[in-house]
Amino acid sequence: MTGHGEATTRTGVVIRELREVREFEQVYALFDGIWHPAPRNVPMTVELMIGFAHTGNYVAGAFEGERLVGASVGFRGGGRSLHSHVTGAAVTGRGIGYALKTHQREWCRKNGLDTITWTFDPLVRRNARFNLVKLGALPEKYLPDFYGEMSDAINEGDASDRVLAVWRVRESGGASPAPGFKNRPVLLEAGDDGWPVVRSAEGDVVLVGTPPDIERLRRADPAAARAWRAAMREVLGGLMESGGHVVALTNHGKYVVTDRRLFHRGFAAL
């Protein structure tokens, strides 16, 4: 995994912790421009950022000159962990989010923390790839409708199911997408019409697919998007609830779910 210094050099941004009210106001405006939330559903208020920064939590911004182009806010959770509540970048494809995560990782190491947790939508394939493959975090719990109703441009009209990702900051980091799983049973995947297809199958290792672009599907076919939500909750949520563990992601955006005892014996290297 790329270190923080190299990641920021590639993006051309400077990342630093924030302390001033005007900086928190910039973060608020940045997040508002990304999510366009309803007033009751803002990702983070200025007052909370002030409180978090004042009490030794993580509030950082990525700057291109004087312009804020990304930010991340997290707070200390139970044990030696940071919960990364919200991270966003004004532009995609430049690696700003990745640079923020590597900065966050270094901050945790310096502050004696061992893990970073956050939630993400299991239907969003690009986020799953970023979290599992690029960073090396793994989902450890399925959380149905975790945030309740969300009123913003990205999530509105959909249940807010999430998975809890755990990133162990003292490990080496991301890996290549999982090889060797082509012939494993697929319990969920997209049909020719884009709707989810759920199958019954058994095996020590199974695959759970994701839609190619759930955000586009929400706009083009809301009913299909809702069907995907229900199917993912039933299949991936059911597997994780019954003891299954997500150990990797394939090149085609399928979660690899197995028993962790097999994984610890080296099964995921197949």
Contacts in CASP RR format, 6 or more apart in sequence:
PFRMAT RR
TARGET T0000
AUTHOR 0000-0000-0000
METHOD contacts of the structure
MODEL  1
MTGHGEATTRTGVVIRELREVREFEQVYALFDGIWHPAPRNVPMTVELMI
GFAHTGNYVAGAFEGERLVGASVGFRGGGRSLHSHVTGAAVTGRGIGYAL
KTHQREWCRKNGLDTITWTFDPLVRRNARFNLVKLGALPEKYLPDFYGEM
SDAINEGDASDRVLAVWRVRESGGASPAPGFKNRPVLLEAGDDGWPVVRS
AEGDVVLVGTPPDIERLRRADPAAARAWRAAMREVLGGLMESGGHVVALT
NHGKYVVTDRRLFHRGFAAL
1 102 0 8 1.000
1 135 0 8 1.000
1 136 0 8 1.000
1 172 0 8 1.000
1 173 0 8 1.000
1 174 0 8 1.000
2 10 0 8 1.000
2 98 0 8 1.000
2 102 0 8 1.000
3 102 0 8 1.000
3 106 0 8 1.000
4 15 0 8 1.000
4 99 0 8 1.000
4 102 0 8 1.000
4 103 0 8 1.000
4 105 0 8 1.000
4 106 0 8 1.000
5 102 0 8 1.000
7 95 0 8 1.000
7 98 0 8 1.000
7 99 0 8 1.000
7 102 0 8 1.000
7 103 0 8 1.000
8 14 0 8 1.000
8 15 0 8 1.000
8 62 0 8 1.000
8 99 0 8 1.000
8 102 0 8 1.000
8 103 0 8 1.000
10 95 0 8 1.000
10 99 0 8 1.000
11 62 0 8 1.000
11 94 0 8 1.000
11 95 0 8 1.000
11 96 0 8 1.000
11 99 0 8 1.000
12 64 0 8 1.000
13 62 0 8 1.000
13 63 0 8 1.000
13 64 0 8 1.000
13 69 0 8 1.000
13 70 0 8 1.000
13 96 0 8 1.000
13 99 0 8 1.000
14 62 0 8 1.000
14 63 0 8 1.000
14 64 0 8 1.000
14 65 0 8 1.000
15 60 0 8 1.000
15 61 0 8 1.000
15 62 0 8 1.000
15 63 0 8 1.000
15 99 0 8 1.000
15 100 0 8 1.000
15 103 0 8 1.000
16 60 0 8 1.000
16 61 0 8 1.000
16 63 0 8 1.000
17 53 0 8 1.000
17 58 0 8 1.000
17 59 0 8 1.000
17 60 0 8 1.000
17 61 0 8 1.000
17 107 0 8 1.000
18 24 0 8 1.000
18 27 0 8 1.000
18 49 0 8 1.000
18 53 0 8 1.000
18 59 0 8 1.000
18 60 0 8 1.000
18 61 0 8 1.000
18 71 0 8 1.000
19 53 0 8 1.000
21 46 0 8 1.000
21 50 0 8 1.000
23 61 0 8 1.000
23 68 0 8 1.000
24 46 0 8 1.000
24 49 0 8 1.000
24 50 0 8 1.000
24 53 0 8 1.000
24 59 0 8 1.000
25 46 0 8 1.000
26 68 0 8 1.000
26 71 0 8 1.000
27 44 0 8 1.000
27 46 0 8 1.000
27 49 0 8 1.000
27 59 0 8 1.000
27 61 0 8 1.000
27 68 0 8 1.000
27 71 0 8 1.000
27 73 0 8 1.000
28 42 0 8 1.000
28 44 0 8 1.000
28 45 0 8 1.000
28 46 0 8 1.000
28 49 0 8 1.000
30 68 0 8 1.000
30 69 0 8 1.000
30 70 0 8 1.000
30 71 0 8 1.000
30 88 0 8 1.000
30 90 0 8 1.000
31 37 0 8 1.000
31 42 0 8 1.000
31 43 0 8 1.000
31 44 0 8 1.000
31 71 0 8 1.000
31 86 0 8 1.000
31 88 0 8 1.000
32 42 0 8 1.000
33 90 0 8 1.000
34 88 0 8 1.000
34 89 0 8 1.000
34 90 0 8 1.000
35 43 0 8 1.000
35 152 0 8 1.000
35 153 0 8 1.000
35 154 0 8 1.000
36 152 0 8 1.000
36 153 0 8 1.000
37 43 0 8 1.000
37 150 0 8 1.000
37 151 0 8 1.000
37 152 0 8 1.000
37 153 0 8 1.000
38 151 0 8 1.000
38 152 0 8 1.000
40 151 0 8 1.000
41 150 0 8 1.000
41 151 0 8 1.000
41 152 0 8 1.000
43 85 0 8 1.000
43 86 0 8 1.000
44 73 0 8 1.000
44 85 0 8 1.000
44 86 0 8 1.000
48 73 0 8 1.000
49 59 0 8 1.000
49 73 0 8 1.000
51 57 0 8 1.000
52 58 0 8 1.000
52 59 0 8 1.000
52 73 0 8 1.000
52 74 0 8 1.000
52 75 0 8 1.000
53 59 0 8 1.000
56 76 0 8 1.000
57 73 0 8 1.000
57 74 0 8 1.000
57 75 0 8 1.000
57 76 0 8 1.000
57 82 0 8 1.000
58 72 0 8 1.000
58 73 0 8 1.000
58 74 0 8 1.000
58 75 0 8 1.000
58 82 0 8 1.000
58 84 0 8 1.000
58 104 0 8 1.000
58 107 0 8 1.000
59 71 0 8 1.000
59 72 0 8 1.000
59 73 0 8 1.000
59 74 0 8 1.000
60 71 0 8 1.000
60 72 0 8 1.000
60 100 0 8 1.000
60 103 0 8 1.000
60 104 0 8 1.000
60 107 0 8 1.000
61 68 0 8 1.000
61 70 0 8 1.000
61 71 0 8 1.000
61 72 0 8 1.000
61 100 0 8 1.000
62 68 0 8 1.000
62 69 0 8 1.000
62 70 0 8 1.000
62 71 0 8 1.000
62 89 0 8 1.000
62 96 0 8 1.000
62 97 0 8 1.000
62 99 0 8 1.000
62 100 0 8 1.000
63 69 0 8 1.000
68 90 0 8 1.000
69 89 0 8 1.000
69 90 0 8 1.000
69 91 0 8 1.000
69 96 0 8 1.000
70 87 0 8 1.000
70 88 0 8 1.000
70 89 0 8 1.000
70 90 0 8 1.000
70 96 0 8 1.000
70 97 0 8 1.000
70 100 0 8 1.000
71 87 0 8 1.000
71 88 0 8 1.000
71 100 0 8 1.000
72 84 0 8 1.000
72 86 0 8 1.000
72 87 0 8 1.000
72 88 0 8 1.000
72 97 0 8 1.000
72 100 0 8 1.000
72 101 0 8 1.000
72 103 0 8 1.000
72 104 0 8 1.000
73 84 0 8 1.000
73 85 0 8 1.000
73 86 0 8 1.000
73 87 0 8 1.000
74 82 0 8 1.000
74 83 0 8 1.000
74 84 0 8 1.000
74 85 0 8 1.000
74 86 0 8 1.000
74 104 0 8 1.000
75 82 0 8 1.000
75 83 0 8 1.000
75 85 0 8 1.000
76 82 0 8 1.000
76 83 0 8 1.000
76 113 0 8 1.000
77 83 0 8 1.000
77 117 0 8 1.000
80 112 0 8 1.000
80 113 0 8 1.000
80 114 0 8 1.000
80 115 0 8 1.000
81 113 0 8 1.000
81 114 0 8 1.000
81 115 0 8 1.000
81 116 0 8 1.000
81 117 0 8 1.000
82 104 0 8 1.000
82 107 0 8 1.000
82 108 0 8 1.000
82 113 0 8 1.000
82 115 0 8 1.000
82 116 0 8 1.000
82 117 0 8 1.000
83 116 0 8 1.000
83 117 0 8 1.000
83 118 0 8 1.000
84 101 0 8 1.000
84 104 0 8 1.000
84 116 0 8 1.000
84 117 0 8 1.000
84 118 0 8 1.000
85 118 0 8 1.000
87 97 0 8 1.000
87 100 0 8 1.000
87 101 0 8 1.000
87 104 0 8 1.000
87 118 0 8 1.000
88 97 0 8 1.000
88 100 0 8 1.000
89 95 0 8 1.000
89 96 0 8 1.000
89 97 0 8 1.000
89 100 0 8 1.000
90 96 0 8 1.000
98 130 0 8 1.000
98 134 0 8 1.000
98 135 0 8 1.000
101 135 0 8 1.000
104 116 0 8 1.000
105 116 0 8 1.000
105 167 0 8 1.000
105 169 0 8 1.000
108 114 0 8 1.000
108 115 0 8 1.000
108 116 0 8 1.000
108 169 0 8 1.000
109 169 0 8 1.000
109 170 0 8 1.000
113 169 0 8 1.000
114 168 0 8 1.000
114 169 0 8 1.000
114 170 0 8 1.000
115 166 0 8 1.000
115 167 0 8 1.000
115 168 0 8 1.000
115 169 0 8 1.000
116 137 0 8 1.000
116 166 0 8 1.000
116 167 0 8 1.000
116 169 0 8 1.000
117 164 0 8 1.000
117 165 0 8 1.000
117 166 0 8 1.000
117 167 0 8 1.000
118 137 0 8 1.000
118 164 0 8 1.000
118 165 0 8 1.000
118 167 0 8 1.000
119 143 0 8 1.000
119 146 0 8 1.000
119 162 0 8 1.000
119 163 0 8 1.000
119 164 0 8 1.000
119 165 0 8 1.000
120 127 0 8 1.000
120 128 0 8 1.000
120 131 0 8 1.000
120 162 0 8 1.000
120 163 0 8 1.000
120 165 0 8 1.000
121 127 0 8 1.000
121 155 0 8 1.000
121 160 0 8 1.000
121 161 0 8 1.000
121 162 0 8 1.000
121 214 0 8 1.000
122 128 0 8 1.000
122 139 0 8 1.000
122 142 0 8 1.000
122 161 0 8 1.000
122 162 0 8 1.000
122 163 0 8 1.000
122 210 0 8 1.000
122 232 0 8 1.000
122 236 0 8 1.000
122 255 0 8 1.000
123 161 0 8 1.000
123 210 0 8 1.000
123 211 0 8 1.000
123 214 0 8 1.000
123 228 0 8 1.000
123 229 0 8 1.000
123 232 0 8 1.000
124 210 0 8 1.000
124 214 0 8 1.000
124 215 0 8 1.000
125 210 0 8 1.000
125 211 0 8 1.000
125 212 0 8 1.000
125 213 0 8 1.000
125 214 0 8 1.000
125 253 0 8 1.000
128 210 0 8 1.000
128 249 0 8 1.000
128 253 0 8 1.000
128 255 0 8 1.000
129 177 0 8 1.000
129 249 0 8 1.000
129 253 0 8 1.000
131 137 0 8 1.000
131 139 0 8 1.000
131 165 0 8 1.000
131 167 0 8 1.000
132 138 0 8 1.000
132 139 0 8 1.000
132 174 0 8 1.000
132 246 0 8 1.000
132 248 0 8 1.000
132 249 0 8 1.000
133 174 0 8 1.000
133 175 0 8 1.000
133 176 0 8 1.000
133 177 0 8 1.000
133 249 0 8 1.000
134 174 0 8 1.000
135 167 0 8 1.000
135 173 0 8 1.000
135 174 0 8 1.000
136 167 0 8 1.000
136 171 0 8 1.000
136 173 0 8 1.000
136 174 0 8 1.000
136 175 0 8 1.000
137 165 0 8 1.000
137 166 0 8 1.000
137 167 0 8 1.000
138 165 0 8 1.000
138 166 0 8 1.000
138 245 0 8 1.000
138 246 0 8 1.000
138 247 0 8 1.000
139 163 0 8 1.000
139 164 0 8 1.000
139 165 0 8 1.000
139 166 0 8 1.000
139 240 0 8 1.000
139 246 0 8 1.000
139 255 0 8 1.000
140 163 0 8 1.000
140 164 0 8 1.000
140 165 0 8 1.000
140 166 0 8 1.000
140 245 0 8 1.000
141 163 0 8 1.000
141 164 0 8 1.000
141 240 0 8 1.000
142 161 0 8 1.000
142 163 0 8 1.000
142 233 0 8 1.000
142 236 0 8 1.000
142 237 0 8 1.000
142 238 0 8 1.000
142 240 0 8 1.000
142 241 0 8 1.000
143 161 0 8 1.000
143 162 0 8 1.000
143 163 0 8 1.000
143 164 0 8 1.000
144 159 0 8 1.000
144 161 0 8 1.000
144 233 0 8 1.000
144 237 0 8 1.000
145 159 0 8 1.000
145 160 0 8 1.000
145 161 0 8 1.000
146 160 0 8 1.000
146 161 0 8 1.000
146 162 0 8 1.000
147 160 0 8 1.000
147 162 0 8 1.000
148 159 0 8 1.000
148 160 0 8 1.000
149 157 0 8 1.000
149 160 0 8 1.000
150 156 0 8 1.000
150 158 0 8 1.000
150 160 0 8 1.000
154 215 0 8 1.000
157 218 0 8 1.000
157 222 0 8 1.000
158 218 0 8 1.000
158 225 0 8 1.000
158 226 0 8 1.000
158 229 0 8 1.000
159 229 0 8 1.000
159 233 0 8 1.000
161 229 0 8 1.000
161 232 0 8 1.000
161 233 0 8 1.000
163 236 0 8 1.000
163 240 0 8 1.000
163 246 0 8 1.000
175 248 0 8 1.000
177 248 0 8 1.000
177 249 0 8 1.000
177 250 0 8 1.000
177 251 0 8 1.000
177 253 0 8 1.000
178 247 0 8 1.000
178 248 0 8 1.000
178 249 0 8 1.000
178 250 0 8 1.000
178 251 0 8 1.000
178 256 0 8 1.000
178 268 0 8 1.000
180 270 0 8 1.000
181 205 0 8 1.000
181 207 0 8 1.000
181 248 0 8 1.000
181 250 0 8 1.000
181 254 0 8 1.000
181 256 0 8 1.000
181 270 0 8 1.000
184 203 0 8 1.000
184 205 0 8 1.000
184 206 0 8 1.000
184 207 0 8 1.000
184 256 0 8 1.000
185 199 0 8 1.000
185 201 0 8 1.000
185 202 0 8 1.000
185 203 0 8 1.000
185 206 0 8 1.000
185 207 0 8 1.000
186 199 0 8 1.000
186 201 0 8 1.000
186 206 0 8 1.000
186 207 0 8 1.000
186 208 0 8 1.000
186 209 0 8 1.000
186 254 0 8 1.000
187 198 0 8 1.000
187 199 0 8 1.000
187 200 0 8 1.000
187 201 0 8 1.000
187 206 0 8 1.000
187 207 0 8 1.000
187 208 0 8 1.000
187 235 0 8 1.000
187 239 0 8 1.000
188 196 0 8 1.000
188 197 0 8 1.000
188 198 0 8 1.000
188 199 0 8 1.000
188 208 0 8 1.000
188 209 0 8 1.000
188 231 0 8 1.000
188 232 0 8 1.000
188 235 0 8 1.000
188 236 0 8 1.000
189 196 0 8 1.000
189 197 0 8 1.000
189 207 0 8 1.000
189 209 0 8 1.000
189 254 0 8 1.000
190 196 0 8 1.000
190 197 0 8 1.000
190 209 0 8 1.000
190 211 0 8 1.000
190 212 0 8 1.000
191 197 0 8 1.000
193 224 0 8 1.000
194 211 0 8 1.000
194 217 0 8 1.000
194 221 0 8 1.000
194 224 0 8 1.000
195 224 0 8 1.000
195 227 0 8 1.000
195 228 0 8 1.000
196 211 0 8 1.000
196 224 0 8 1.000
196 227 0 8 1.000
196 228 0 8 1.000
196 231 0 8 1.000
196 232 0 8 1.000
198 231 0 8 1.000
198 234 0 8 1.000
198 235 0 8 1.000
204 258 0 8 1.000
204 259 0 8 1.000
204 262 0 8 1.000
204 267 0 8 1.000
205 256 0 8 1.000
205 257 0 8 1.000
205 258 0 8 1.000
205 262 0 8 1.000
205 267 0 8 1.000
206 239 0 8 1.000
206 257 0 8 1.000
206 258 0 8 1.000
207 250 0 8 1.000
207 254 0 8 1.000
207 255 0 8 1.000
207 256 0 8 1.000
207 257 0 8 1.000
208 232 0 8 1.000
208 235 0 8 1.000
208 236 0 8 1.000
208 239 0 8 1.000
208 254 0 8 1.000
208 255 0 8 1.000
208 257 0 8 1.000
209 252 0 8 1.000
209 253 0 8 1.000
209 254 0 8 1.000
209 255 0 8 1.000
210 232 0 8 1.000
210 253 0 8 1.000
210 254 0 8 1.000
210 255 0 8 1.000
211 217 0 8 1.000
211 225 0 8 1.000
211 228 0 8 1.000
214 225 0 8 1.000
214 228 0 8 1.000
217 224 0 8 1.000
217 225 0 8 1.000
217 228 0 8 1.000
218 225 0 8 1.000
236 246 0 8 1.000
236 255 0 8 1.000
236 257 0 8 1.000
239 257 0 8 1.000
240 246 0 8 1.000
240 257 0 8 1.000
243 259 0 8 1.000
244 257 0 8 1.000
244 258 0 8 1.000
244 259 0 8 1.000
244 260 0 8 1.000
245 257 0 8 1.000
245 258 0 8 1.000
245 259 0 8 1.000
245 260 0 8 1.000
245 263 0 8 1.000
246 255 0 8 1.000
246 256 0 8 1.000
246 257 0 8 1.000
247 256 0 8 1.000
247 257 0 8 1.000
247 258 0 8 1.000
247 260 0 8 1.000
247 263 0 8 1.000
247 268 0 8 1.000
248 255 0 8 1.000
248 256 0 8 1.000
248 268 0 8 1.000
249 255 0 8 1.000
249 256 0 8 1.000
250 256 0 8 1.000
256 268 0 8 1.000
258 267 0 8 1.000
258 268 0 8 1.000
END
